[in-house]
Amino acid sequence: MAMLRILLLGAKGQVGQELQKTLPTVGELVAVGKETVNLAVTEQSRELIVSIQPDIIVNAAAYTAVDRAETESELAHMVNGKAPTVLAEIAKQLGALLVHISTDYVFDGTQSHPYIELDSPNPQSQYGHSKWQGEQGIRQIWDQHIIVRTAWVYGAQGKGNFVKTMLRLGSERPEVRVVDDQVGTPTWAKDIGDAIASLIRHWSNSKPSTPAKIYGTYHFTNRGVASWYDFAVAIFAEAQALGFPLQIERVIPITTSEYPLPAPRPAYSVLSNSKITPFLGQPAPHWRQSLQQMLQELLADSSI
Ligand SMILES: NC(=O)c1ccc[n+]([C@@H]2O[C@H](COP(=O)([O-])OP(=O)(O)OC[C@H]3O[C@@H](n4cnc5c(N)ncnc54)[C@H](OP(=O)(O)O)[C@@H]3O)[C@@H](O)[C@H]2O)c1
């Protein structure tokens, strides 16, 4: 069988950079960033994608500025809502598998047990609405899709994230105040890259009579539960143990209302991995284990 051609969009993001490492284990990879395929310019993107003739389109591109999306909602809806719908049309035209990434922000966070794929979305922010719009567009147009919802993503690569922000603040000051009444699961971008590669491997290995089993929506995060405060405390403890030069002495837990932001966050963001786990070969790593590995990687790159 000829090698699968995979087109990766959003190749320079946190998850995109990890997918650049894992996807070549599954097929021949063409990885492009915003400068080549800009999802806000969908007609131009359409021509380019069709000309590449991929067997699989993996969309790791998104408008991810959650707070800015409250005032730039048109662009957020264009990139996160309309563009995935166009990608589904292109995938259908090409007969390609579409793999797309979504978010815990499609939920309102009022639940107190892990969200499963069948729970009803009720986004509270413009970002959450735009991502939900993208999911729905894909489902309406092309059934040969895999949507992976994840949460609280951080990576060694990419522009910035909670871990990098904490390391910067912790190197500058003795005290930080961190929200303690929002809980979720910190998730390493590398683990998302591995999970997506596993799903695609299952898809490519499945017999023509059974492939439909893999299509649909999945939740994937690391294992365990933490508040942002717990996460910050762990980042400093692990980083100090590894010898990062930090000045931090105290992490002070605060409430969401003490740290108001333009976009509302779900208070409870834990996603259940039950559905995806059989496809992974092993349970997702615990968030603390992945945090340690990411910090070791950062230290080795000394890119902080
Ligand atoms: N970060 C999280 O905590 C989190 C949580 C849940 C789900 N997710 C989802 O996970 C996926 C990957 O997120 P991430 O954390 O890797 O985000 P990221 O680091 O911000 O990466 C997103 C990438 O998309 C690119 N992009 C933005 N607008 C674009 C456009 N119009 N056309 C093409 N590319 C565009 C960005 O380029 P520029 O940087 O140049 O704009 C960036 O390289 C997204 O679907 C996101 O919604 C993320």
The ligand as an SDF file (V2000), in Angstrom:
LIG
                    3D

 48 52  0  0  0  0  0  0  0  0999 V2000
   -3.6950   25.7970   24.5730 N   0  0  0  0  0  0  0  0  0  0  0  0
   -4.6390   25.1890   25.2890 C   0  0  0  0  0  0  0  0  0  0  0  0
   -4.6590   25.2430   26.5320 O   0  0  0  0  0  0  0  0  0  0  0  0
   -5.7130   24.3830   24.6030 C   0  0  0  0  0  0  0  0  0  0  0  0
   -6.7030   23.7680   25.3800 C   0  0  0  0  0  0  0  0  0  0  0  0
   -7.6830   23.0100   24.7480 C   0  0  0  0  0  0  0  0  0  0  0  0
   -7.6610   22.8540   23.3810 C   0  0  0  0  0  0  0  0  0  0  0  0
   -6.7260   23.4900   22.6430 N   0  0  0  0  0  0  0  0  0  0  0  0
   -6.7590   23.3220   21.1910 C   0  0  0  0  0  0  0  0  0  0  0  0
   -5.5880   22.6330   20.7700 O   0  0  0  0  0  0  0  0  0  0  0  0
   -5.2380   23.0340   19.4500 C   0  0  0  0  0  0  0  0  0  0  0  0
   -3.7700   23.4170   19.4200 C   0  0  0  0  0  0  0  0  0  0  0  0
   -3.5860   24.5020   20.3280 O   0  0  0  0  0  0  0  0  0  0  0  0
   -2.1420   25.0060   20.7610 P   0  0  0  0  0  0  0  0  0  0  0  0
   -2.1110   25.0570   22.2360 O   0  0  0  0  0  0  0  0  0  0  0  0
   -1.0990   24.2440   20.0140 O   0  0  0  0  0  0  0  0  0  0  0  0
   -2.2500   26.5070   20.2310 O   0  0  0  0  0  0  0  0  0  0  0  0
   -1.1540   27.4790   19.6590 P   0  0  0  0  0  0  0  0  0  0  0  0
    0.1920   27.1470   20.2430 O   0  0  0  0  0  0  0  0  0  0  0  0
   -1.7010   28.8600   19.7950 O   0  0  0  0  0  0  0  0  0  0  0  0
   -1.1040   27.0680   18.1330 O   0  0  0  0  0  0  0  0  0  0  0  0
   -2.0870   27.4150   17.2160 C   0  0  0  0  0  0  0  0  0  0  0  0
   -1.4110   27.6480   15.8870 C   0  0  0  0  0  0  0  0  0  0  0  0
   -2.4210   28.0470   14.9750 O   0  0  0  0  0  0  0  0  0  0  0  0
   -1.9010   29.1320   14.2280 C   0  0  0  0  0  0  0  0  0  0  0  0
   -2.9580   29.9760   13.6850 N   0  0  0  0  0  0  0  0  0  0  0  0
   -3.6370   30.9840   14.2910 C   0  0  0  0  0  0  0  0  0  0  0  0
   -4.4730   31.5780   13.4260 N   0  0  0  0  0  0  0  0  0  0  0  0
   -4.3060   30.9130   12.2520 C   0  0  0  0  0  0  0  0  0  0  0  0
   -4.8570   31.0720   10.9650 C   0  0  0  0  0  0  0  0  0  0  0  0
   -5.7300   32.0380   10.6880 N   0  0  0  0  0  0  0  0  0  0  0  0
   -4.4640   30.2200    9.9950 N   0  0  0  0  0  0  0  0  0  0  0  0
   -3.5470   29.2600   10.2280 C   0  0  0  0  0  0  0  0  0  0  0  0
   -2.9630   29.0810   11.4060 N   0  0  0  0  0  0  0  0  0  0  0  0
   -3.3450   29.8980   12.4130 C   0  0  0  0  0  0  0  0  0  0  0  0
   -1.0460   29.8940   15.2020 C   0  0  0  0  0  0  0  0  0  0  0  0
   -0.1490   30.7460   14.5090 O   0  0  0  0  0  0  0  0  0  0  0  0
    0.2590   32.1750   15.1610 P   0  0  0  0  0  0  0  0  0  0  0  0
    0.7800   31.8460   16.5280 O   0  0  0  0  0  0  0  0  0  0  0  0
    1.2610   32.6950   14.2120 O   0  0  0  0  0  0  0  0  0  0  0  0
   -1.0240   32.9660   15.2200 O   0  0  0  0  0  0  0  0  0  0  0  0
   -0.3580   28.7660   15.9450 C   0  0  0  0  0  0  0  0  0  0  0  0
    0.8320   28.3500   15.2840 O   0  0  0  0  0  0  0  0  0  0  0  0
   -6.2100   24.1470   19.0870 C   0  0  0  0  0  0  0  0  0  0  0  0
   -7.2670   23.5870   18.3370 O   0  0  0  0  0  0  0  0  0  0  0  0
   -6.7420   24.6280   20.4160 C   0  0  0  0  0  0  0  0  0  0  0  0
   -8.0330   25.1870   20.2890 O   0  0  0  0  0  0  0  0  0  0  0  0
   -5.7220   24.2290   23.2250 C   0  0  0  0  0  0  0  0  0  0  0  0
  1  2  1  0
  2  3  2  0
  2  4  1  0
  4  5  1  0
  4 48  2  0
  5  6  2  0
  6  7  1  0
  7  8  2  0
  8  9  1  0
  8 48  1  0
  9 10  1  0
  9 46  1  0
 10 11  1  0
 11 12  1  0
 11 44  1  0
 12 13  1  0
 13 14  1  0
 14 15  2  0
 14 16  1  0
 14 17  1  0
 17 18  1  0
 18 19  2  0
 18 20  1  0
 18 21  1  0
 21 22  1  0
 22 23  1  0
 23 24  1  0
 23 42  1  0
 24 25  1  0
 25 26  1  0
 25 36  1  0
 26 27  1  0
 26 35  1  0
 27 28  2  0
 28 29  1  0
 29 30  1  0
 29 35  2  0
 30 31  1  0
 30 32  2  0
 32 33  1  0
 33 34  2  0
 34 35  1  0
 36 37  1  0
 36 42  1  0
 37 38  1  0
 38 39  2  0
 38 40  1  0
 38 41  1  0
 42 43  1  0
 44 45  1  0
 44 46  1  0
 46 47  1  0
M  CHG  2   8   1  16  -1
M  END
$$$$
